[in-house]
């Protein structure tokens, strides 16, 4: 059964978010705005080719974009795919919220029984 293009895109986003390095890059871009590659790289103790691979994964997942400004490459957060992740997670959040509400009601009833 072939995988749809939307599903492939979703899979790339989740795979990109699986790495703590890539999540930190996204956090830096969110908190500090667009940044040159050299500035982003200073936050990580890894070889430049390895760091470039992380940036490539973020670009391919649509989570970051690259713009050339003179000799620098600026990276910018692209948040739309994160909204799609949030939409995917929404039903799970509602599920757990309902379970915790049920647990709270049960614990409240147990307290009433003990008094």
Protein Blocks (a to p, Z undefined) as FASTA:
>chain_A
ZZdfklmmmmmmmmmmmpmklmmmmmmmmmnopadfklmmmmpccdfklmmmmmmmmmmn
opaccddehjbccddddfklmmmmmmmmmmmmmmmmmmmmmmmmmmmmmmmmmZZ
